[in-house]
Structure formats: C-alpha cells, structure tokens
Amino acid sequence: MSERQPIRIHVVPQNPVQYLACCGIVEITSRFDIAATSQWVVLPQPEFIVETLLAEDSLVSCLVRTFTDWKNWTLVEMDDAQVTRLDITFNLNGERRTLTLDWWYETLNPEGEIKKSAWKMYAGNQKCDDLSQKMVQAAKETTISRPPKKLSELIELYQGMTGRFGFDPRSSRNALDAGFSANDLDLPVSTYPIAEMLAMIGVQHFFPHRTREASGNESTRGWIARNVFQYGLWTILLPISLARVAASCAAFEGESMLLAMQSLRASRDKYSNLTMASPTTLRRQTQ
C-alpha cells in the first residue's frame, strides 16, 4: 500500500473503554507508521478514523496474534517477585515493536511498595499481570469462535469473565439494580477483552501518570477530580504527538477542534468502574 487510506472504526466515544481502545490502536499504528494521523467524527454517526499506510486486515491480524498469545508478554519483577512492568511485543510486516505498561501504579516508595494510580479500579487482591493473562485467554477463545475482519469487530468481541480492569461500564453490574453482586458471587460478566487490553495502552501512552508528586489519586493525568476522568475528542486530523495532547484536553479549545467528555467513577466496596461519559465544559487539571 503506497497511499494513506482511512480506517474507520465504529465506536461509541461516550464509552471510556472504546475511547481508550481507539487511543491504543492509534498508538500501535504510529509505532509502525510514524506519520499516521487520526481524528474523531461525531456526526452523522460517531467513528474514529485512522489514516495510515497500513492495511486494516494486517493490523487486525497483528493485534489478534499479540492479544491471544501470552508469549508476546514479558513480566518485569522486583526482587520480591512483584510485577512492576508489562512489556508487549507486536509483529507487523516483518517489524517488531515493544510497548511498556505500568499504568496501574502512581509511584513506588523507597521500600518498593506500590502507591496505586487512579486507573487501578480493580480489587486489591487482584493483580494486573494475572488479569492480563486471563484477558489474553478470553481473547483467544472469542477470536477462535468469532474471527474478526475489521477493527470495529475486534473491539466488540466479548467473553464471560469474573475479573476486569474497570474501563468498561457495560461490564459492571450495579448490585442494587441486579439485587446481588456479580463480583461477590464470582459470576462471569460479559467482558470485552481486546478492548480492555487496547485501553491499557491508551491509558499508558495517552494519559501518562506520575505528572506530580504522588499525594493521592488526583496526581494522575486526565483525572480532574478524585472521581472525574476528563478526555477530549479531537475533530481534526492530528499526528500521534498532538493527538496525545488533545486527548488530555490540553492546548486545544473550542468545539470546532476539541469536544470535552467527562466520565464519573462509580465505586462499591473494593471495586470501581468508569461510567458512560457525557459532554462537559472544558476544565483544566489543577496542579
């Protein structure tokens, strides 16, 4: 392919997991095509557009291979066997790229203890590497039964799971509405594993943490308040460097270029999850 072609991904940008998954897709795409650009289209129907030299079928195949084989993941541990980093290797068109993830904590104290990030919404007895491995297994099972041909199909694959990261409102059951707690009863809930794993990459590279000295959840970029996550839809084609800036609602103003969205974090006992977002007035993160 010698000319850039638009890849259109049909998503609901009000759903944080789908938004973050699109950020993850353009991050991976840009590692193989640095000049790739992206933008959000809101009307008449919402979609995320990536203009790239890469063919969509090749990109889908690359993501399926990576997210269904745990051999592509490397755990980096401290002396006490505590995992502090996940490295994921992607292979596309004969080239390899490795992305690093450690989004679930804000800082390590001198004793090596993790101070959690605002993004860590799963229970304290769960671990990111264990959840990731279960996501990989679920992705393997669902891609075998429903092989995707398009990125839109890829992020809509779901599987019953008992654990998740909390990015997706669809996978969170309200105990009051249901009359019981699916988490407490260890019941499987429809979970979108590849969307969640792509969202991890979006969180890491579009909303980097450790922007201030860790003094609580407010220190993570994108969280304008303790339980409020704000993100932006950039409506003009942008390269990866500017897309990251626009995602955090920095440097761009006005609906002609940037639409600010706000998702509230819902909490119950030891679990939290993002909720469906709605348009909001742009707010700058306080320092």
Backbone bond lengths (Angstrom), bond angles and torsions (degrees), N, CA, C in turn:
res aa  C-N    CA-C-N  psi(-1)  N-CA   C-N-CA  omega(-1)  CA-C   N-CA-C  phi
1 M - - - 1.456 - - 1.522 108.52 -
2 S 1.329 116.69 122.22 1.459 120.62 -175.00 1.521 112.97 -105.37
3 E 1.304 118.56 -14.25 1.459 122.19 -179.96 1.519 109.54 -118.44
4 R 1.311 114.82 149.80 1.456 119.73 177.94 1.529 109.89 -73.09
5 Q 1.308 114.61 132.56 1.453 120.74 179.75 1.532 108.98 -123.76
6 P 1.328 117.21 145.35 1.467 118.84 179.26 1.523 112.36 -78.46
7 I 1.317 115.50 130.51 1.461 121.68 170.36 1.530 106.24 -101.02
8 R 1.312 116.64 120.84 1.464 121.54 -175.87 1.518 109.75 -103.76
9 I 1.314 115.49 122.76 1.463 121.73 -178.31 1.530 108.01 -113.87
10 H 1.308 115.92 117.12 1.461 120.82 -178.13 1.530 109.14 -85.74
11 V 1.296 115.65 113.96 1.466 121.87 -175.95 1.524 109.92 -140.92
12 V 1.315 114.40 172.41 1.464 122.14 173.37 1.520 106.67 -109.99
13 P 1.331 118.85 101.71 1.473 120.03 -174.40 1.520 113.45 -66.07
14 Q 1.345 117.33 -15.42 1.466 119.27 175.58 1.524 112.31 -71.61
15 N 1.328 116.32 -16.10 1.461 120.37 177.39 1.523 108.13 -89.27
16 P 1.332 118.52 113.98 1.466 120.64 -175.91 1.512 114.49 -55.63
17 V 1.348 118.72 -35.65 1.460 119.22 -177.60 1.525 110.80 -68.52
18 Q 1.326 117.31 -36.20 1.455 119.76 179.11 1.525 110.78 -72.46
19 Y 1.324 116.18 -37.84 1.465 119.95 175.90 1.531 110.45 -62.37
20 L 1.324 116.54 -50.27 1.464 120.63 -178.25 1.527 111.48 -65.88
21 A 1.352 116.89 -34.00 1.462 120.06 176.89 1.524 110.85 -62.66
22 C 1.337 117.22 -39.58 1.464 120.64 177.57 1.526 110.48 -65.28
23 C 1.325 116.81 -37.79 1.470 119.75 174.52 1.517 110.12 -60.91
24 G 1.340 116.27 -40.79 1.456 120.19 178.13 1.516 112.39 -64.63
25 I 1.322 116.56 -38.73 1.464 120.71 179.88 1.518 110.80 -63.73
26 V 1.335 117.38 -46.21 1.462 119.07 -178.05 1.531 110.39 -70.49
27 E 1.327 118.22 -28.79 1.465 120.94 175.87 1.527 110.26 -64.27
28 I 1.326 116.04 -47.26 1.465 120.11 179.52 1.526 110.19 -65.58
29 T 1.333 116.74 -44.13 1.462 120.99 -179.98 1.522 111.09 -57.36
30 S 1.322 116.31 -42.74 1.464 120.75 -176.79 1.515 112.45 -70.09
31 R 1.314 118.08 -21.06 1.470 120.02 176.15 1.531 111.29 -69.73
32 F 1.343 116.05 -25.49 1.459 120.68 178.44 1.532 112.26 -103.89
33 D 1.329 117.24 -18.33 1.469 122.66 178.97 1.523 106.82 -142.00
34 I 1.332 116.85 89.13 1.462 121.93 -171.68 1.522 112.24 -62.21
35 A 1.335 117.57 -23.17 1.464 120.19 -178.42 1.523 112.97 -92.16
36 A 1.325 117.86 7.58 1.465 120.65 178.19 1.520 109.95 -61.93
37 T 1.328 116.82 146.73 1.454 122.23 177.98 1.525 109.09 -126.48
38 S 1.325 115.65 165.06 1.466 119.40 -178.64 1.519 110.18 -151.12
39 Q 1.324 115.56 159.96 1.461 121.11 175.20 1.524 109.53 -162.30
40 W 1.333 114.39 160.89 1.454 122.24 175.49 1.521 109.42 -101.22
41 V 1.320 115.75 138.18 1.464 122.55 171.80 1.526 106.73 -115.92
42 V 1.312 116.06 129.08 1.468 120.25 -175.93 1.526 111.82 -99.26
43 L 1.333 117.18 -42.23 1.464 122.19 -177.38 1.524 110.21 -119.47
44 P 1.345 119.12 148.50 1.468 127.00 1.21 1.525 113.33 -75.86
45 Q 1.346 116.77 -24.39 1.451 121.63 174.79 1.520 108.75 -131.38
46 P 1.321 117.13 141.26 1.474 118.69 -178.14 1.524 111.95 -68.78
47 E 1.315 115.73 139.51 1.449 121.49 174.75 1.518 108.80 -158.93
48 F 1.316 114.99 157.62 1.454 122.25 177.04 1.519 107.34 -110.69
49 I 1.320 117.03 128.86 1.456 121.55 -175.55 1.524 109.44 -114.58
50 V 1.323 115.72 129.10 1.464 122.36 174.13 1.523 107.57 -118.19
51 E 1.313 116.99 121.26 1.465 121.07 175.87 1.523 108.36 -99.75
52 T 1.324 115.40 120.25 1.459 120.00 -171.66 1.521 111.37 -153.98
53 L 1.315 115.81 160.85 1.456 122.00 172.92 1.520 111.79 -76.32
54 L 1.322 117.46 -16.52 1.452 121.66 -177.00 1.526 110.86 -75.96
55 A 1.309 115.66 142.52 1.454 120.90 175.28 1.532 109.36 -80.74
56 E 1.324 117.00 141.09 1.460 120.54 -177.07 1.524 111.68 -61.58
57 D 1.324 117.80 -40.63 1.464 118.57 -178.68 1.526 112.05 -64.47
58 S 1.341 116.58 -35.31 1.465 119.83 177.35 1.520 110.96 -67.72
59 L 1.323 116.49 -39.23 1.460 120.76 179.60 1.522 110.71 -67.68
60 V 1.327 116.99 -41.71 1.466 120.78 177.03 1.527 110.45 -60.23
61 S 1.325 116.63 -45.97 1.473 120.65 179.59 1.516 111.43 -60.72
62 C 1.328 116.58 -41.22 1.466 121.27 178.83 1.526 110.98 -61.35
63 L 1.320 116.81 -45.50 1.460 120.81 -178.10 1.521 111.11 -67.66
64 V 1.321 116.77 -39.76 1.460 119.72 178.59 1.527 110.12 -63.00
65 R 1.323 117.31 -46.00 1.470 120.15 179.08 1.523 111.15 -59.11
66 T 1.325 116.39 -43.14 1.471 120.23 -175.22 1.517 111.79 -71.29
67 F 1.319 116.27 -44.34 1.462 120.19 -173.15 1.523 114.33 -86.51
68 T 1.339 117.61 3.06 1.465 119.93 177.28 1.519 112.72 -118.91
69 D 1.318 117.01 5.86 1.468 120.97 -178.83 1.520 109.64 -133.61
70 W 1.326 116.35 111.31 1.462 121.77 -176.54 1.526 111.96 -65.74
71 K 1.325 117.56 -15.29 1.465 120.72 177.99 1.528 111.65 -66.34
72 N 1.317 117.37 -18.66 1.466 121.00 178.61 1.527 112.40 -82.74
73 W 1.314 116.84 -1.59 1.462 122.26 -177.71 1.518 109.86 -111.59
74 T 1.326 116.59 135.93 1.459 121.51 178.61 1.530 109.24 -122.01
75 L 1.326 116.13 130.01 1.462 121.39 178.66 1.524 109.50 -94.70
76 V 1.326 116.00 131.74 1.465 121.42 175.18 1.524 106.80 -108.99
77 E 1.333 116.68 121.17 1.452 121.98 -172.91 1.517 112.21 -114.53
78 M 1.338 115.17 156.91 1.459 121.80 170.31 1.523 108.43 -86.62
79 D 1.309 116.66 -179.59 1.462 120.96 -177.86 1.525 112.53 -60.52
80 D 1.336 116.45 -28.70 1.463 119.99 -178.50 1.525 111.92 -90.90
81 A 1.332 116.99 15.98 1.473 123.76 178.87 1.525 112.71 70.69
82 Q 1.321 116.65 13.34 1.455 119.75 176.48 1.533 109.26 -80.12
83 V 1.323 116.33 126.36 1.462 121.08 -178.21 1.519 109.73 -77.02
84 T 1.309 116.01 123.57 1.462 120.71 179.50 1.526 112.92 -116.20
85 R 1.345 116.67 0.17 1.456 118.98 179.83 1.524 110.19 -161.73
86 L 1.314 115.45 142.49 1.456 122.10 171.67 1.522 107.97 -118.32
87 D 1.322 117.89 128.83 1.457 122.55 175.15 1.522 108.32 -109.58
88 I 1.331 116.17 129.22 1.469 121.70 -179.72 1.518 108.67 -116.54
89 T 1.326 116.73 129.46 1.462 121.30 -178.97 1.522 110.47 -108.67
90 F 1.334 115.09 127.64 1.462 122.97 178.60 1.524 108.87 -108.79
91 N 1.326 116.26 140.38 1.463 122.51 176.94 1.520 108.49 -121.11
92 L 1.340 116.21 122.29 1.464 120.44 -178.73 1.525 109.55 -146.99
93 N 1.313 115.01 126.53 1.471 120.97 178.21 1.533 112.45 53.00
94 G 1.327 115.94 39.60 1.456 120.35 177.17 1.518 114.83 80.07
95 E 1.328 118.19 4.57 1.459 122.03 179.24 1.524 109.93 -114.88
96 R 1.336 115.10 151.07 1.464 121.53 -179.05 1.526 109.54 -119.34
97 R 1.312 115.90 138.50 1.454 121.95 174.98 1.530 108.18 -136.47
98 T 1.331 116.35 136.99 1.462 121.09 179.36 1.527 110.00 -115.76
99 L 1.311 116.39 129.08 1.460 122.50 177.52 1.527 108.67 -110.49
100 T 1.310 115.82 141.33 1.460 122.17 -178.84 1.525 110.47 -104.08
101 L 1.323 115.84 138.65 1.462 121.62 178.82 1.530 110.27 -127.75
102 D 1.309 116.82 131.19 1.467 122.05 169.96 1.530 109.04 -153.75
103 W 1.323 115.76 36.71 1.461 122.94 -171.76 1.529 114.29 -69.09
104 W 1.328 117.99 -16.72 1.460 119.97 -171.07 1.523 113.92 -79.03
105 Y 1.321 117.72 -6.21 1.464 117.87 175.68 1.521 110.24 -132.28
106 E 1.319 114.99 154.64 1.457 121.92 -177.57 1.519 111.38 -90.16
107 T 1.304 116.61 -47.27 1.468 121.28 178.94 1.524 109.31 -149.51
108 L 1.299 115.78 164.74 1.462 122.91 168.22 1.515 107.26 -110.32
109 N 1.332 116.96 131.25 1.459 117.85 177.27 1.525 109.47 -81.46
110 P 1.328 118.82 172.37 1.476 120.32 -176.27 1.520 114.04 -56.56
111 E 1.329 117.62 -24.43 1.459 120.75 178.83 1.527 112.54 -85.85
112 G 1.340 116.16 -1.01 1.454 119.69 179.27 1.513 114.41 86.62
113 E 1.330 116.91 8.61 1.455 120.15 179.26 1.530 109.67 -82.35
114 I 1.312 115.09 140.28 1.462 120.26 -177.16 1.526 110.85 -83.04
115 K 1.322 115.67 131.59 1.459 121.51 167.97 1.512 106.23 -100.27
116 K 1.304 116.38 117.52 1.459 120.39 -167.90 1.526 112.37 -66.43
117 S 1.312 113.91 155.80 1.457 122.22 174.98 1.524 109.28 -91.19
118 A 1.321 116.67 163.01 1.469 120.49 173.96 1.518 110.41 -60.40
119 W 1.329 117.10 -24.04 1.455 120.79 -178.05 1.518 112.65 -75.35
120 K 1.318 118.46 -17.34 1.459 119.45 -179.47 1.523 108.54 -80.14
121 M 1.324 115.21 98.30 1.465 120.66 -176.31 1.521 112.49 -109.76
122 Y 1.330 117.62 -4.50 1.455 120.14 178.56 1.528 109.64 -85.86
123 A 1.313 116.63 167.08 1.459 122.18 -172.68 1.514 111.86 -65.01
124 G 1.326 115.21 153.86 1.452 121.07 -175.97 1.514 114.10 -63.75
125 N 1.348 117.62 -27.49 1.459 119.80 -179.25 1.525 112.23 -83.84
126 Q 1.326 117.27 -1.39 1.456 121.24 175.79 1.525 109.75 -98.08
127 K 1.317 116.67 153.90 1.453 121.64 -178.82 1.519 109.86 -124.05
128 C 1.334 115.41 145.15 1.448 120.60 -176.15 1.522 111.92 -59.96
129 D 1.340 116.85 -41.54 1.461 118.63 -178.79 1.524 112.22 -67.33
130 D 1.335 117.49 -37.77 1.468 120.37 177.50 1.526 110.61 -65.80
131 L 1.339 116.26 -44.82 1.459 119.84 178.43 1.525 110.95 -62.36
132 S 1.335 116.26 -41.02 1.463 120.07 -179.82 1.520 110.75 -61.99
133 Q 1.341 116.76 -42.10 1.461 119.77 -179.73 1.527 110.91 -64.45
134 K 1.325 116.82 -38.04 1.467 120.16 177.17 1.531 110.62 -67.74
135 M 1.337 116.61 -35.60 1.462 120.33 176.54 1.527 110.08 -63.15
136 V 1.321 116.92 -41.81 1.471 121.42 179.56 1.525 110.19 -61.91
137 Q 1.311 116.79 -43.04 1.467 120.37 179.50 1.525 110.76 -65.10
138 A 1.336 116.43 -42.92 1.466 120.12 178.84 1.519 110.83 -64.43
139 A 1.345 116.81 -39.10 1.458 120.99 178.57 1.530 110.32 -63.88
140 K 1.328 116.67 -39.22 1.460 120.51 178.91 1.516 110.65 -61.62
141 E 1.319 116.28 -44.93 1.457 120.37 -177.85 1.531 111.78 -65.84
142 T 1.324 116.55 -42.76 1.463 118.76 -175.78 1.517 112.86 -75.92
143 T 1.333 118.48 -29.99 1.467 119.55 177.74 1.530 111.58 -74.89
144 I 1.325 117.08 -25.73 1.468 120.22 175.43 1.526 110.21 -69.83
145 S 1.319 115.91 -42.85 1.468 119.60 -177.51 1.525 112.52 -79.18
146 R 1.337 116.73 -28.23 1.474 120.18 -178.62 1.527 109.59 -137.95
147 P 1.322 118.26 75.28 1.468 120.93 -177.41 1.531 111.59 -59.74
148 P 1.332 117.82 123.81 1.471 120.32 -178.43 1.531 111.36 -85.90
149 K 1.325 115.76 146.96 1.458 121.45 175.17 1.525 111.74 -111.19
150 K 1.317 116.62 -21.81 1.455 122.26 -177.65 1.529 109.76 -123.00
151 L 1.339 116.49 155.21 1.462 120.05 176.31 1.519 110.94 -62.23
152 S 1.328 117.02 -34.93 1.467 120.60 178.01 1.525 110.55 -59.56
153 E 1.331 116.69 -38.64 1.457 121.05 178.97 1.529 110.79 -73.08
154 L 1.319 115.85 -37.14 1.459 121.13 -176.40 1.528 111.79 -59.56
155 I 1.323 116.69 -46.34 1.462 119.20 -175.81 1.523 112.94 -79.88
156 E 1.347 116.41 -4.92 1.462 119.88 177.90 1.521 112.50 -99.80
157 L 1.321 117.62 1.18 1.462 120.29 177.47 1.527 109.90 -70.53
158 Y 1.326 116.62 134.79 1.461 119.68 -177.78 1.517 110.85 -134.26
159 Q 1.325 113.99 159.94 1.450 121.97 -177.41 1.523 107.38 -152.98
160 G 1.326 117.34 146.28 1.454 120.13 176.36 1.516 110.80 -69.64
161 M 1.346 116.64 125.93 1.455 121.85 179.93 1.525 109.68 -140.22
162 T 1.332 115.86 156.85 1.465 120.36 179.15 1.523 112.22 -101.40
163 G 1.328 117.71 -3.08 1.468 120.43 178.88 1.508 110.54 -142.55
164 R 1.349 115.36 151.20 1.455 119.85 -179.94 1.519 108.04 -160.52
165 F 1.343 116.85 175.54 1.461 120.95 -174.56 1.525 114.05 -89.71
166 G 1.316 118.07 -16.85 1.460 120.16 178.28 1.512 114.69 97.06
167 F 1.338 118.03 6.50 1.465 120.72 179.91 1.525 112.68 -75.91
168 D 1.332 117.03 -25.08 1.465 121.74 -167.83 1.527 112.35 -109.75
169 P 1.340 117.99 114.17 1.468 120.20 178.58 1.528 112.76 -61.19
170 R 1.319 117.95 -28.04 1.459 120.96 -177.62 1.522 112.43 -65.24
171 S 1.312 117.08 -24.35 1.460 121.20 -175.35 1.523 112.52 -97.65
172 S 1.322 117.01 11.01 1.465 121.06 -177.05 1.524 109.44 -115.67
173 R 1.300 115.49 120.54 1.456 120.95 178.48 1.518 110.09 -96.06
174 N 1.305 115.21 130.69 1.453 120.56 176.32 1.520 108.42 -81.27
175 A 1.325 116.40 119.94 1.467 120.52 -175.29 1.529 112.06 -59.50
176 L 1.345 117.68 -34.19 1.459 120.02 -179.37 1.521 111.51 -70.82
177 D 1.336 117.00 -39.11 1.456 120.73 179.70 1.519 111.77 -70.53
178 A 1.327 116.15 -41.35 1.457 120.14 -175.97 1.521 112.49 -81.07
179 G 1.323 117.28 -21.87 1.447 120.81 -177.33 1.511 113.23 87.95
180 F 1.334 116.42 -2.92 1.459 121.80 177.93 1.516 107.50 -159.73
181 S 1.317 115.49 168.70 1.456 120.25 179.65 1.516 109.93 -104.49
182 A 1.335 116.54 115.94 1.467 120.36 177.92 1.521 110.90 -62.51
183 N 1.344 116.40 -34.89 1.462 119.41 -179.72 1.515 111.50 -66.50
184 D 1.351 116.05 -47.29 1.452 119.54 -177.88 1.527 111.93 -64.53
185 L 1.342 116.86 -32.61 1.453 120.75 -179.43 1.525 112.22 -89.13
186 D 1.327 116.64 0.39 1.461 122.35 178.23 1.529 111.13 57.20
187 L 1.338 115.51 44.57 1.458 120.71 179.68 1.524 109.77 -95.37
188 P 1.327 116.98 142.16 1.474 118.87 178.36 1.518 111.51 -70.25
189 V 1.322 115.03 140.96 1.462 122.90 178.32 1.525 107.57 -125.07
190 S 1.324 117.08 142.85 1.461 120.43 178.60 1.523 109.92 -56.45
191 T 1.313 115.64 120.11 1.459 122.93 -176.27 1.521 108.64 -129.50
192 Y 1.331 116.28 145.33 1.458 122.22 -175.85 1.532 107.77 -106.68
193 P 1.344 117.21 86.30 1.469 120.60 -167.45 1.524 114.85 -63.11
194 I 1.339 118.18 -41.02 1.464 118.56 -178.09 1.521 110.17 -72.12
195 A 1.329 117.75 -36.19 1.464 120.05 174.53 1.518 110.52 -61.14
196 E 1.337 117.03 -40.47 1.461 120.85 -179.61 1.532 111.15 -67.20
197 M 1.333 117.14 -39.78 1.464 119.19 -179.49 1.528 111.13 -71.60
198 L 1.324 117.48 -37.13 1.459 119.95 173.61 1.523 110.50 -64.23
199 A 1.336 116.37 -36.84 1.464 120.52 178.89 1.526 111.09 -63.18
200 M 1.345 117.53 -35.02 1.458 120.02 176.51 1.523 110.93 -57.57
201 I 1.336 115.80 -40.60 1.461 120.07 179.78 1.525 110.16 -69.81
202 G 1.332 116.87 -38.39 1.455 119.94 176.16 1.513 112.61 -62.62
203 V 1.320 116.37 -42.91 1.465 121.03 177.81 1.524 110.58 -61.06
204 Q 1.328 116.36 -45.69 1.461 121.06 -175.51 1.517 112.74 -65.88
205 H 1.311 117.28 -45.35 1.461 120.25 -168.76 1.526 114.34 -102.27
206 F 1.329 117.98 -20.81 1.458 120.09 176.44 1.527 111.94 -98.36
207 F 1.317 116.29 -25.49 1.472 120.15 179.89 1.523 109.37 -129.48
208 P 1.325 116.75 64.48 1.464 119.57 -177.61 1.518 111.78 -60.79
209 H 1.298 116.53 143.01 1.450 121.35 -179.50 1.517 109.77 -94.20
210 R 1.330 115.94 -165.98 1.464 122.21 179.88 1.530 111.78 57.97
211 T 1.315 116.87 39.06 1.459 119.63 178.27 1.523 111.76 -84.41
212 R 1.307 116.81 -14.51 1.463 121.64 176.47 1.519 108.70 -142.69
213 E 1.308 115.93 170.30 1.462 119.09 174.28 1.520 108.59 -60.83
214 A 1.312 116.42 131.99 1.461 120.40 -176.01 1.522 111.05 -64.89
215 S 1.319 115.77 115.39 1.463 120.64 176.62 1.519 110.13 -135.03
216 G 1.326 116.47 15.50 1.451 120.77 -178.58 1.514 109.60 144.86
217 N 1.311 116.67 -178.20 1.455 121.05 -177.09 1.518 113.34 -63.26
218 E 1.340 118.16 -23.29 1.452 120.85 -176.33 1.530 113.52 -65.67
219 S 1.303 117.41 -11.82 1.461 119.78 -175.47 1.527 113.21 -77.50
220 T 1.316 118.18 -9.88 1.453 120.64 -178.18 1.517 111.09 -86.22
221 R 1.336 115.60 132.34 1.452 121.68 -178.66 1.530 111.34 -61.71
222 G 1.324 115.27 138.27 1.452 120.73 -178.76 1.514 112.42 99.50
223 W 1.340 116.66 -25.04 1.463 120.69 178.94 1.532 107.80 -92.98
224 I 1.315 116.44 104.41 1.464 120.63 -177.13 1.514 112.34 -84.66
225 A 1.294 116.98 -10.54 1.463 123.65 173.12 1.523 106.34 -152.23
226 R 1.308 116.09 172.95 1.467 119.86 -173.20 1.523 112.58 -55.33
227 N 1.323 117.94 -39.30 1.454 121.38 -177.16 1.525 112.41 -123.12
228 V 1.321 117.01 29.06 1.465 120.77 -177.72 1.529 109.42 -129.57
229 F 1.328 115.89 116.57 1.455 122.32 176.75 1.526 108.89 -103.98
230 Q 1.321 117.52 123.46 1.456 122.84 -179.95 1.527 109.71 -113.05
231 Y 1.330 115.70 135.53 1.463 119.24 177.72 1.523 109.84 -144.01
232 G 1.332 116.30 162.86 1.453 120.56 -173.76 1.519 113.04 -120.22
233 L 1.330 115.04 143.52 1.457 122.11 172.14 1.520 107.64 -100.14
234 W 1.326 116.88 112.66 1.464 119.33 179.19 1.531 108.67 -86.10
235 T 1.326 116.41 125.31 1.458 121.04 -171.32 1.523 112.87 -103.10
236 I 1.318 117.47 13.41 1.456 122.76 172.42 1.522 107.79 -126.32
237 L 1.327 116.46 152.79 1.460 119.98 179.96 1.522 110.77 -63.76
238 L 1.338 115.67 127.10 1.458 120.68 -178.60 1.533 109.89 -133.55
239 P 1.331 117.04 145.36 1.465 120.03 170.84 1.521 109.53 -71.70
240 I 1.309 116.70 169.62 1.461 121.44 -173.79 1.522 112.97 -57.20
241 S 1.335 117.77 -39.54 1.466 120.16 -176.61 1.524 111.38 -63.55
242 L 1.331 117.36 -41.93 1.461 120.61 -179.88 1.526 111.60 -79.76
243 A 1.312 117.29 -28.97 1.460 119.88 177.33 1.526 110.64 -63.15
244 R 1.336 116.57 -39.16 1.467 119.71 177.66 1.525 110.74 -62.55
245 V 1.321 116.79 -39.45 1.467 121.08 178.99 1.527 110.34 -65.85
246 A 1.329 116.16 -44.99 1.462 120.30 -178.59 1.517 111.49 -65.40
247 A 1.319 117.67 -35.80 1.464 121.16 -178.68 1.523 111.48 -58.87
248 S 1.313 116.96 -36.14 1.464 120.74 -179.25 1.523 111.81 -90.88
249 C 1.342 115.93 11.91 1.477 122.10 176.14 1.524 112.11 62.05
250 A 1.309 116.90 36.83 1.457 121.11 178.57 1.524 109.64 -110.01
251 A 1.313 116.73 140.88 1.467 124.81 171.01 1.522 114.44 73.75
252 F 1.337 118.62 -11.81 1.456 120.69 178.15 1.522 108.84 -116.60
253 E 1.321 116.80 138.53 1.457 121.41 177.41 1.515 109.64 -139.18
254 G 1.337 116.64 151.71 1.446 121.17 176.49 1.514 111.95 97.31
255 E 1.335 117.08 137.99 1.445 121.73 -176.82 1.522 113.09 -66.00
256 S 1.337 117.75 -15.59 1.448 119.15 178.41 1.527 111.35 -68.55
257 M 1.312 118.35 -22.19 1.453 122.00 -179.96 1.517 113.79 -122.70
258 L 1.324 118.29 -28.80 1.455 121.06 -171.58 1.524 110.85 -145.96
259 L 1.327 115.55 128.80 1.457 121.86 174.98 1.524 108.13 -111.61
260 A 1.315 116.61 119.52 1.466 120.80 -179.68 1.522 110.32 -85.12
261 M 1.336 115.72 135.18 1.464 122.86 178.54 1.528 109.01 -122.23
262 Q 1.320 115.89 153.17 1.460 120.31 -178.02 1.520 110.43 -135.24
263 S 1.326 115.62 127.44 1.459 122.31 176.81 1.517 108.83 -118.27
264 L 1.310 116.68 132.14 1.465 121.43 177.47 1.523 109.18 -94.08
265 R 1.311 115.10 143.78 1.465 119.51 177.06 1.523 109.32 -90.97
266 A 1.318 115.32 124.76 1.458 120.93 176.96 1.522 108.77 -96.27
267 S 1.311 117.12 139.20 1.460 120.97 -177.97 1.514 110.53 -128.89
268 R 1.322 115.76 143.48 1.452 122.78 172.68 1.512 108.03 -147.42
269 D 1.321 114.74 118.14 1.457 120.02 -178.98 1.527 109.32 56.41
270 K 1.327 118.58 -121.21 1.461 121.46 -176.33 1.518 113.11 -98.02
271 Y 1.330 117.65 5.54 1.452 121.58 -179.03 1.524 111.05 -111.73
272 S 1.336 116.42 147.74 1.458 122.22 174.25 1.511 108.61 -137.94
273 N 1.318 116.16 161.16 1.465 120.13 175.17 1.520 109.16 -158.66
274 L 1.326 115.15 153.03 1.448 120.52 174.68 1.526 109.57 -75.24
275 T 1.317 116.31 151.71 1.458 121.96 178.37 1.526 109.43 -108.59
276 M 1.312 116.44 168.77 1.462 120.24 176.99 1.523 109.13 -59.82
277 A 1.318 116.09 136.65 1.466 121.47 -175.01 1.522 111.20 -88.92
278 S 1.304 114.89 164.41 1.457 122.07 176.38 1.520 108.67 -139.91
279 P 1.336 117.75 156.90 1.473 120.17 178.75 1.518 110.32 -59.71
280 T 1.300 116.79 145.80 1.457 121.56 -178.56 1.509 110.75 -144.26
281 T 1.306 115.11 164.17 1.474 120.64 173.15 1.512 108.45 -76.80
282 L 1.303 116.59 133.21 1.456 121.76 -176.78 1.514 111.48 -56.83
283 R 1.344 115.95 128.29 1.463 121.96 176.32 1.510 108.52 -125.11
284 R 1.318 115.51 133.25 1.466 120.45 177.26 1.520 109.68 -82.78
285 Q 1.327 116.41 141.48 1.459 120.76 178.08 1.513 109.33 -69.26
286 T 1.324 115.43 130.01 1.462 119.93 179.75 1.511 109.75 -74.20
287 Q 1.330 116.39 148.27 1.453 120.82 -178.23 1.532 110.81 -98.64
